[in-house]
């Protein structure tokens, strides 16, 4: 999520977006190493970018599924 949120460079963000476009994303996650990371994600969640990303991932994310 930090890549999508712009927490790294524009190149990483674009790469993450291409993975979504190609249908390669099944799960979203991140690792937080400091409070800045949490702040970046918190701000991202209210942006048009986030809405566009989550719309593209609608019905595709498996984060809430249990596989046995």
N, CA, C and O atoms as a CHARMM CRD file, in Angstrom:
* protein
*
  272
    1    1 UNK  N      0.81600  -1.19300   0.00000 PROA 1      0.00000
    2    1 UNK  CA     0.00000   0.00000   0.00000 PROA 1      0.00000
    3    1 UNK  C      0.85900   1.25500   0.00000 PROA 1      0.00000
    4    1 UNK  O      0.46500   2.27700  -0.56100 PROA 1      0.00000
    5    2 UNK  N      2.03100   1.18600   0.62600 PROA 2      0.00000
    6    2 UNK  CA     2.87800   2.37500   0.61200 PROA 2      0.00000
    7    2 UNK  C      3.26900   2.77400  -0.81000 PROA 2      0.00000
    8    2 UNK  O      3.38800   3.96200  -1.10900 PROA 2      0.00000
    9    3 UNK  N      3.46700   1.80400  -1.67100 PROA 3      0.00000
   10    3 UNK  CA     3.79500   2.12900  -3.06600 PROA 3      0.00000
   11    3 UNK  C      2.62500   2.84400  -3.72800 PROA 3      0.00000
   12    3 UNK  O      2.82100   3.86300  -4.39000 PROA 3      0.00000
   13    4 UNK  N      1.42600   2.33200  -3.56200 PROA 4      0.00000
   14    4 UNK  CA     0.23400   2.96700  -4.14700 PROA 4      0.00000
   15    4 UNK  C     -0.01900   4.34500  -3.54500 PROA 4      0.00000
   16    4 UNK  O     -0.52300   5.24400  -4.21700 PROA 4      0.00000
   17    5 UNK  N      0.33100   4.49600  -2.28700 PROA 5      0.00000
   18    5 UNK  CA     0.09700   5.75700  -1.58200 PROA 5      0.00000
   19    5 UNK  C      1.13700   6.81700  -1.92200 PROA 5      0.00000
   20    5 UNK  O      1.00900   7.96700  -1.50000 PROA 5      0.00000
   21    6 UNK  N      2.16100   6.44600  -2.67600 PROA 6      0.00000
   22    6 UNK  CA     3.20800   7.40200  -2.99900 PROA 6      0.00000
   23    6 UNK  C      4.24300   7.53100  -1.90300 PROA 6      0.00000
   24    6 UNK  O      4.95100   8.53500  -1.82500 PROA 6      0.00000
   25    7 UNK  N      4.33600   6.51800  -1.05600 PROA 7      0.00000
   26    7 UNK  CA     5.30400   6.54400   0.04000 PROA 7      0.00000
   27    7 UNK  C      6.73000   6.32700  -0.41500 PROA 7      0.00000
   28    7 UNK  O      7.66900   6.54200   0.35200 PROA 7      0.00000
   29    8 UNK  N      6.89900   5.90900  -1.63400 PROA 8      0.00000
   30    8 UNK  CA     8.23100   5.72700  -2.21700 PROA 8      0.00000
   31    8 UNK  C      8.32200   6.65500  -3.42800 PROA 8      0.00000
   32    8 UNK  O      7.81300   7.77400  -3.37500 PROA 8      0.00000
   33    9 UNK  N      8.94200   6.22700  -4.49100 PROA 9      0.00000
   34    9 UNK  CA     9.07000   7.09800  -5.66700 PROA 9      0.00000
   35    9 UNK  C      7.88900   6.91000  -6.61300 PROA 9      0.00000
   36    9 UNK  O      7.07900   5.99800  -6.44600 PROA 9      0.00000
   37   10 UNK  N      7.80600   7.79000  -7.60900 PROA 10     0.00000
   38   10 UNK  CA     6.76100   7.67800  -8.62000 PROA 10     0.00000
   39   10 UNK  C      6.91200   6.37500  -9.40400 PROA 10     0.00000
   40   10 UNK  O      5.92100   5.79600  -9.84800 PROA 10     0.00000
   41   11 UNK  N      8.13800   5.92200  -9.57200 PROA 11     0.00000
   42   11 UNK  CA     8.38700   4.67300 -10.30500 PROA 11     0.00000
   43   11 UNK  C      7.74200   3.49000  -9.57500 PROA 11     0.00000
   44   11 UNK  O      7.10500   2.65200 -10.21300 PROA 11     0.00000
   45   12 UNK  N      7.89600   3.41200  -8.26900 PROA 12     0.00000
   46   12 UNK  CA     7.27900   2.32900  -7.49700 PROA 12     0.00000
   47   12 UNK  C      5.76500   2.41700  -7.53400 PROA 12     0.00000
   48   12 UNK  O      5.08100   1.39600  -7.61800 PROA 12     0.00000
   49   13 UNK  N      5.23900   3.63200  -7.47300 PROA 13     0.00000
   50   13 UNK  CA     3.78000   3.80400  -7.53800 PROA 13     0.00000
   51   13 UNK  C      3.25600   3.31400  -8.88400 PROA 13     0.00000
   52   13 UNK  O      2.26600   2.58500  -8.94100 PROA 13     0.00000
   53   14 UNK  N      3.91900   3.71200  -9.96000 PROA 14     0.00000
   54   14 UNK  CA     3.47500   3.30500 -11.29800 PROA 14     0.00000
   55   14 UNK  C      3.58700   1.79900 -11.47400 PROA 14     0.00000
   56   14 UNK  O      2.72700   1.18600 -12.10700 PROA 14     0.00000
   57   15 UNK  N      4.63200   1.19600 -10.92400 PROA 15     0.00000
   58   15 UNK  CA     4.77700  -0.25900 -10.99800 PROA 15     0.00000
   59   15 UNK  C      3.63100  -0.95100 -10.27500 PROA 15     0.00000
   60   15 UNK  O      3.06900  -1.91800 -10.79000 PROA 15     0.00000
   61   16 UNK  N      3.27600  -0.46600  -9.08400 PROA 16     0.00000
   62   16 UNK  CA     2.15500  -1.03800  -8.33100 PROA 16     0.00000
   63   16 UNK  C      0.84800  -0.89100  -9.11300 PROA 16     0.00000
   64   16 UNK  O      0.02700  -1.80800  -9.13400 PROA 16     0.00000
   65   17 UNK  N      0.65900   0.25800  -9.75100 PROA 17     0.00000
   66   17 UNK  CA    -0.54900   0.46400 -10.55400 PROA 17     0.00000
   67   17 UNK  C     -0.58800  -0.46600 -11.76300 PROA 17     0.00000
   68   17 UNK  O     -1.65500  -0.96100 -12.12900 PROA 17     0.00000
   69   18 UNK  N      0.55900  -0.70500 -12.38200 PROA 18     0.00000
   70   18 UNK  CA     0.60700  -1.63500 -13.52100 PROA 18     0.00000
   71   18 UNK  C      0.25500  -3.05500 -13.08100 PROA 18     0.00000
   72   18 UNK  O     -0.41600  -3.78200 -13.81300 PROA 18     0.00000
   73   19 UNK  N      0.70500  -3.45200 -11.89200 PROA 19     0.00000
   74   19 UNK  CA     0.36100  -4.77800 -11.37300 PROA 19     0.00000
   75   19 UNK  C     -1.14700  -4.91600 -11.20200 PROA 19     0.00000
   76   19 UNK  O     -1.71500  -5.97000 -11.48900 PROA 19     0.00000
   77   20 UNK  N     -1.79500  -3.85000 -10.73200 PROA 20     0.00000
   78   20 UNK  CA    -3.25800  -3.86100 -10.60700 PROA 20     0.00000
   79   20 UNK  C     -3.89600  -3.95900 -11.98500 PROA 20     0.00000
   80   20 UNK  O     -4.79100  -4.77500 -12.20300 PROA 20     0.00000
   81   21 UNK  N     -3.43300  -3.12700 -12.91800 PROA 21     0.00000
   82   21 UNK  CA    -3.99400  -3.11200 -14.27500 PROA 21     0.00000
   83   21 UNK  C     -3.90500  -4.47800 -14.94900 PROA 21     0.00000
   84   21 UNK  O     -4.81300  -4.87200 -15.68000 PROA 21     0.00000
   85   22 UNK  N     -2.81800  -5.19400 -14.70600 PROA 22     0.00000
   86   22 UNK  CA    -2.61000  -6.49400 -15.34300 PROA 22     0.00000
   87   22 UNK  C     -3.33600  -7.62400 -14.61000 PROA 22     0.00000
   88   22 UNK  O     -3.32700  -8.76800 -15.06500 PROA 22     0.00000
   89   23 UNK  N     -3.96900  -7.30100 -13.47000 PROA 23     0.00000
   90   23 UNK  CA    -4.70600  -8.31500 -12.73000 PROA 23     0.00000
   91   23 UNK  C     -3.83600  -9.19900 -11.86200 PROA 23     0.00000
   92   23 UNK  O     -4.23700 -10.30900 -11.51200 PROA 23     0.00000
   93   24 UNK  N     -2.65400  -8.72600 -11.50900 PROA 24     0.00000
   94   24 UNK  CA    -1.71000  -9.51800 -10.72500 PROA 24     0.00000
   95   24 UNK  C     -1.86600  -9.34300  -9.21600 PROA 24     0.00000
   96   24 UNK  O     -1.14500  -9.98300  -8.45100 PROA 24     0.00000
   97   25 UNK  N     -2.78900  -8.49300  -8.77400 PROA 25     0.00000
   98   25 UNK  CA    -2.92100  -8.20600  -7.34000 PROA 25     0.00000
   99   25 UNK  C     -4.12200  -8.95300  -6.77800 PROA 25     0.00000
  100   25 UNK  O     -5.25300  -8.77500  -7.23300 PROA 25     0.00000
  101   26 UNK  N     -3.85600  -9.79600  -5.77700 PROA 26     0.00000
  102   26 UNK  CA    -4.90500 -10.52900  -5.06400 PROA 26     0.00000
  103   26 UNK  C     -5.02100 -10.08000  -3.61400 PROA 26     0.00000
  104   26 UNK  O     -6.08300 -10.20400  -3.00500 PROA 26     0.00000
  105   27 UNK  N     -3.93600  -9.56300  -3.06600 PROA 27     0.00000
  106   27 UNK  CA    -3.87700  -9.14400  -1.66900 PROA 27     0.00000
  107   27 UNK  C     -3.20700  -7.77700  -1.58000 PROA 27     0.00000
  108   27 UNK  O     -2.30600  -7.47800  -2.36400 PROA 27     0.00000
  109   28 UNK  N     -3.63300  -6.95400  -0.64300 PROA 28     0.00000
  110   28 UNK  CA    -2.95900  -5.69600  -0.34100 PROA 28     0.00000
  111   28 UNK  C     -2.44500  -5.76000   1.07700 PROA 28     0.00000
  112   28 UNK  O     -3.10400  -6.29300   1.97000 PROA 28     0.00000
  113   29 UNK  N     -1.27800  -5.21900   1.27400 PROA 29     0.00000
  114   29 UNK  CA    -0.70500  -5.17200   2.60600 PROA 29     0.00000
  115   29 UNK  C      0.42200  -4.17000   2.63400 PROA 29     0.00000
  116   29 UNK  O      0.74600  -3.54700   1.62300 PROA 29     0.00000
  117   30 UNK  N      1.00500  -4.02600   3.77900 PROA 30     0.00000
  118   30 UNK  CA     2.15400  -3.14400   3.93400 PROA 30     0.00000
  119   30 UNK  C      2.86000  -3.50400   5.22200 PROA 30     0.00000
  120   30 UNK  O      2.34400  -4.26000   6.04600 PROA 30     0.00000
  121   31 UNK  N      4.03300  -2.95800   5.37800 PROA 31     0.00000
  122   31 UNK  CA     4.72500  -3.05900   6.66000 PROA 31     0.00000
  123   31 UNK  C      5.04400  -1.64100   7.10000 PROA 31     0.00000
  124   31 UNK  O      5.51900  -0.82500   6.31000 PROA 31     0.00000
  125   32 UNK  N      4.78600  -1.36500   8.33700 PROA 32     0.00000
  126   32 UNK  CA     4.99600  -0.02100   8.86800 PROA 32     0.00000
  127   32 UNK  C      6.26900  -0.01800   9.70300 PROA 32     0.00000
  128   32 UNK  O      6.39100  -0.76400  10.67500 PROA 32     0.00000
  129   33 UNK  N      7.21100   0.82800   9.31200 PROA 33     0.00000
  130   33 UNK  CA     8.46500   0.92000  10.05200 PROA 33     0.00000
  131   33 UNK  C      8.52400   2.16400  10.92200 PROA 33     0.00000
  132   33 UNK  O      9.38600   2.28500  11.79200 PROA 33     0.00000
  133   34 UNK  N      7.60000   3.09000  10.68200 PROA 34     0.00000
  134   34 UNK  CA     7.57200   4.31600  11.48300 PROA 34     0.00000
  135   34 UNK  C      6.20600   4.98200  11.33000 PROA 34     0.00000
  136   34 UNK  O      5.38300   4.56700  10.51400 PROA 34     0.00000
  137   35 UNK  N      5.98500   6.01200  12.12500 PROA 35     0.00000
  138   35 UNK  CA     4.69300   6.70500  12.09000 PROA 35     0.00000
  139   35 UNK  C      4.45200   7.40700  10.76100 PROA 35     0.00000
  140   35 UNK  O      3.30000   7.57800  10.36200 PROA 35     0.00000
  141   36 UNK  N      5.50400   7.81700  10.07100 PROA 36     0.00000
  142   36 UNK  CA     5.33700   8.47700   8.78000 PROA 36     0.00000
  143   36 UNK  C      4.62300   7.55900   7.79900 PROA 36     0.00000
  144   36 UNK  O      3.77300   8.01100   7.03100 PROA 36     0.00000
  145   37 UNK  N      4.96000   6.27600   7.81800 PROA 37     0.00000
  146   37 UNK  CA     4.29100   5.31400   6.93500 PROA 37     0.00000
  147   37 UNK  C      2.78800   5.27600   7.22100 PROA 37     0.00000
  148   37 UNK  O      1.97700   5.27100   6.29400 PROA 37     0.00000
  149   38 UNK  N      2.42800   5.25000   8.47600 PROA 38     0.00000
  150   38 UNK  CA     1.00500   5.23300   8.84600 PROA 38     0.00000
  151   38 UNK  C      0.32400   6.52200   8.39800 PROA 38     0.00000
  152   38 UNK  O     -0.81500   6.49300   7.93200 PROA 38     0.00000
  153   39 UNK  N      1.00400   7.63700   8.53500 PROA 39     0.00000
  154   39 UNK  CA     0.43400   8.92300   8.11000 PROA 39     0.00000
  155   39 UNK  C      0.23400   8.97200   6.59900 PROA 39     0.00000
  156   39 UNK  O     -0.77200   9.49500   6.12100 PROA 39     0.00000
  157   40 UNK  N      1.19400   8.42500   5.84200 PROA 40     0.00000
  158   40 UNK  CA     1.09100   8.40500   4.38000 PROA 40     0.00000
  159   40 UNK  C     -0.12600   7.58000   3.95700 PROA 40     0.00000
  160   40 UNK  O     -0.90200   8.00800   3.10200 PROA 40     0.00000
  161   41 UNK  N     -0.29200   6.40300   4.55300 PROA 41     0.00000
  162   41 UNK  CA    -1.42900   5.54600   4.20300 PROA 41     0.00000
  163   41 UNK  C     -2.74600   6.18900   4.63500 PROA 41     0.00000
  164   41 UNK  O     -3.73200   6.14300   3.89900 PROA 41     0.00000
  165   42 UNK  N     -2.76200   6.78200   5.81700 PROA 42     0.00000
  166   42 UNK  CA    -3.97900   7.43600   6.30400 PROA 42     0.00000
  167   42 UNK  C     -4.41100   8.54600   5.34400 PROA 42     0.00000
  168   42 UNK  O     -5.59300   8.64800   5.01700 PROA 42     0.00000
  169   43 UNK  N     -3.48700   9.36200   4.89900 PROA 43     0.00000
  170   43 UNK  CA    -3.80600  10.44200   3.96000 PROA 43     0.00000
  171   43 UNK  C     -4.24100   9.86800   2.61600 PROA 43     0.00000
  172   43 UNK  O     -5.17100  10.38400   1.99600 PROA 43     0.00000
  173   44 UNK  N     -3.59000   8.82100   2.16700 PROA 44     0.00000
  174   44 UNK  CA    -3.89900   8.18900   0.87600 PROA 44     0.00000
  175   44 UNK  C     -5.33400   7.67400   0.81500 PROA 44     0.00000
  176   44 UNK  O     -5.98700   7.78800  -0.22100 PROA 44     0.00000
  177   45 UNK  N     -5.82300   7.11600   1.90200 PROA 45     0.00000
  178   45 UNK  CA    -7.13600   6.46700   1.90500 PROA 45     0.00000
  179   45 UNK  C     -8.28700   7.41500   1.58100 PROA 45     0.00000
  180   45 UNK  O     -9.38700   6.95800   1.27000 PROA 45     0.00000
  181   46 UNK  N     -8.05700   8.71400   1.64700 PROA 46     0.00000
  182   46 UNK  CA    -9.11500   9.68500   1.34800 PROA 46     0.00000
  183   46 UNK  C     -8.92200  10.35400  -0.01900 PROA 46     0.00000
  184   46 UNK  O     -9.61200  11.32300  -0.33700 PROA 46     0.00000
  185   47 UNK  N     -7.99200   9.84400  -0.82300 PROA 47     0.00000
  186   47 UNK  CA    -7.69000  10.48100  -2.10600 PROA 47     0.00000
  187   47 UNK  C     -8.45100   9.85200  -3.26600 PROA 47     0.00000
  188   47 UNK  O     -8.99100   8.75000  -3.16100 PROA 47     0.00000
  189   48 UNK  N     -8.47700  10.58900  -4.37500 PROA 48     0.00000
  190   48 UNK  CA    -9.05800  10.06400  -5.60700 PROA 48     0.00000
  191   48 UNK  C     -8.24600   8.87200  -6.11100 PROA 48     0.00000
  192   48 UNK  O     -8.80400   7.92800  -6.67000 PROA 48     0.00000
  193   49 UNK  N     -6.94200   8.91700  -5.91300 PROA 49     0.00000
  194   49 UNK  CA    -6.09800   7.77700  -6.30500 PROA 49     0.00000
  195   49 UNK  C     -6.53900   6.50300  -5.59600 PROA 49     0.00000
  196   49 UNK  O     -6.67100   5.45100  -6.22100 PROA 49     0.00000
  197   50 UNK  N     -6.76500   6.60100  -4.29500 PROA 50     0.00000
  198   50 UNK  CA    -7.18400   5.42300  -3.53100 PROA 50     0.00000
  199   50 UNK  C     -8.51500   4.90000  -4.06100 PROA 50     0.00000
  200   50 UNK  O     -8.68300   3.69400  -4.23900 PROA 50     0.00000
  201   51 UNK  N     -9.45100   5.79700  -4.31200 PROA 51     0.00000
  202   51 UNK  CA   -10.75300   5.36800  -4.83400 PROA 51     0.00000
  203   51 UNK  C    -10.58400   4.66400  -6.18000 PROA 51     0.00000
  204   51 UNK  O    -11.21800   3.64000  -6.43600 PROA 51     0.00000
  205   52 UNK  N     -9.72300   5.22000  -7.04000 PROA 52     0.00000
  206   52 UNK  CA    -9.46600   4.61600  -8.35400 PROA 52     0.00000
  207   52 UNK  C     -8.82500   3.23500  -8.19900 PROA 52     0.00000
  208   52 UNK  O     -9.20100   2.28900  -8.89000 PROA 52     0.00000
  209   53 UNK  N     -7.85800   3.12900  -7.29100 PROA 53     0.00000
  210   53 UNK  CA    -7.19800   1.84100  -7.06200 PROA 53     0.00000
  211   53 UNK  C     -8.18200   0.80700  -6.51200 PROA 53     0.00000
  212   53 UNK  O     -8.22800  -0.32900  -6.98500 PROA 53     0.00000
  213   54 UNK  N     -8.96000   1.20600  -5.51900 PROA 54     0.00000
  214   54 UNK  CA    -9.89300   0.24900  -4.91400 PROA 54     0.00000
  215   54 UNK  C    -11.03200  -0.10700  -5.86400 PROA 54     0.00000
  216   54 UNK  O    -11.54200  -1.22700  -5.82400 PROA 54     0.00000
  217   55 UNK  N    -11.43300   0.82700  -6.71100 PROA 55     0.00000
  218   55 UNK  CA   -12.43300   0.49300  -7.72800 PROA 55     0.00000
  219   55 UNK  C    -11.88300  -0.55900  -8.68300 PROA 55     0.00000
  220   55 UNK  O    -12.59500  -1.48900  -9.06100 PROA 55     0.00000
  221   56 UNK  N    -10.61900  -0.41600  -9.07200 PROA 56     0.00000
  222   56 UNK  CA    -9.98800  -1.38000  -9.97800 PROA 56     0.00000
  223   56 UNK  C     -9.83100  -2.75100  -9.32200 PROA 56     0.00000
  224   56 UNK  O     -9.78800  -3.77200 -10.00700 PROA 56     0.00000
  225   57 UNK  N     -9.74700  -2.76600  -8.00100 PROA 57     0.00000
  226   57 UNK  CA    -9.55300  -4.02300  -7.27000 PROA 57     0.00000
  227   57 UNK  C    -10.86000  -4.62000  -6.73900 PROA 57     0.00000
  228   57 UNK  O    -10.85300  -5.68000  -6.11400 PROA 57     0.00000
  229   58 UNK  N    -11.96900  -3.94000  -6.98800 PROA 58     0.00000
  230   58 UNK  CA   -13.25200  -4.40200  -6.46000 PROA 58     0.00000
  231   58 UNK  C    -13.53400  -5.83900  -6.89500 PROA 58     0.00000
  232   58 UNK  O    -13.36600  -6.19600  -8.06100 PROA 58     0.00000
  233   59 UNK  N    -13.95700  -6.63900  -5.95100 PROA 59     0.00000
  234   59 UNK  CA   -14.27500  -8.06400  -6.15100 PROA 59     0.00000
  235   59 UNK  C    -13.05800  -8.90400  -6.53600 PROA 59     0.00000
  236   59 UNK  O    -13.21900 -10.05000  -6.95600 PROA 59     0.00000
  237   60 UNK  N    -11.85700  -8.36900  -6.40500 PROA 60     0.00000
  238   60 UNK  CA   -10.65600  -9.12200  -6.74400 PROA 60     0.00000
  239   60 UNK  C     -9.77500  -9.38900  -5.54400 PROA 60     0.00000
  240   60 UNK  O     -9.00600 -10.35000  -5.55100 PROA 60     0.00000
  241   61 UNK  N     -9.86500  -8.56400  -4.51100 PROA 61     0.00000
  242   61 UNK  CA    -8.99100  -8.75000  -3.34700 PROA 61     0.00000
  243   61 UNK  C     -9.46400  -9.94600  -2.51100 PROA 61     0.00000
  244   61 UNK  O    -10.65900 -10.16300  -2.31200 PROA 61     0.00000
  245   62 UNK  N     -8.49200 -10.69900  -2.04000 PROA 62     0.00000
  246   62 UNK  CA    -8.78500 -11.90400  -1.26700 PROA 62     0.00000
  247   62 UNK  C     -8.39700 -11.76000   0.20100 PROA 62     0.00000
  248   62 UNK  O     -8.37400 -12.75100   0.93000 PROA 62     0.00000
  249   63 UNK  N     -8.09200 -10.53700   0.64600 PROA 63     0.00000
  250   63 UNK  CA    -7.64400 -10.31700   2.01600 PROA 63     0.00000
  251   63 UNK  C     -8.61700 -10.85600   3.05400 PROA 63     0.00000
  252   63 UNK  O     -8.18700 -11.30900   4.11400 PROA 63     0.00000
  253   64 UNK  N     -9.90400 -10.82000   2.78000 PROA 64     0.00000
  254   64 UNK  CA   -10.89000 -11.23400   3.76700 PROA 64     0.00000
  255   64 UNK  C    -11.38000 -12.67100   3.55800 PROA 64     0.00000
  256   64 UNK  O    -12.39500 -13.06100   4.13500 PROA 64     0.00000
  257   65 UNK  N    -10.69200 -13.44500   2.75900 PROA 65     0.00000
  258   65 UNK  CA   -11.09500 -14.82600   2.47200 PROA 65     0.00000
  259   65 UNK  C    -10.26200 -15.80400   3.28300 PROA 65     0.00000
  260   65 UNK  O     -9.09400 -15.55300   3.58300 PROA 65     0.00000
  261   66 UNK  N    -10.87700 -16.91300   3.62900 PROA 66     0.00000
  262   66 UNK  CA   -10.18600 -17.98700   4.32900 PROA 66     0.00000
  263   66 UNK  C    -10.11800 -19.17400   3.37800 PROA 66     0.00000
  264   66 UNK  O    -11.13600 -19.61000   2.84100 PROA 66     0.00000
  265   67 UNK  N     -8.92300 -19.68900   3.17700 PROA 67     0.00000
  266   67 UNK  CA    -8.73100 -20.83400   2.29100 PROA 67     0.00000
  267   67 UNK  C     -8.33400 -22.03800   3.13300 PROA 67     0.00000
  268   67 UNK  O     -7.38500 -21.96800   3.91400 PROA 67     0.00000
  269   68 UNK  N     -9.04000 -23.11800   2.97900 PROA 68     0.00000
  270   68 UNK  CA    -8.73700 -24.33700   3.74400 PROA 68     0.00000
  271   68 UNK  C     -8.25600 -25.43300   2.80500 PROA 68     0.00000
  272   68 UNK  O     -7.94900 -26.53800   3.25300 PROA 68     0.00000
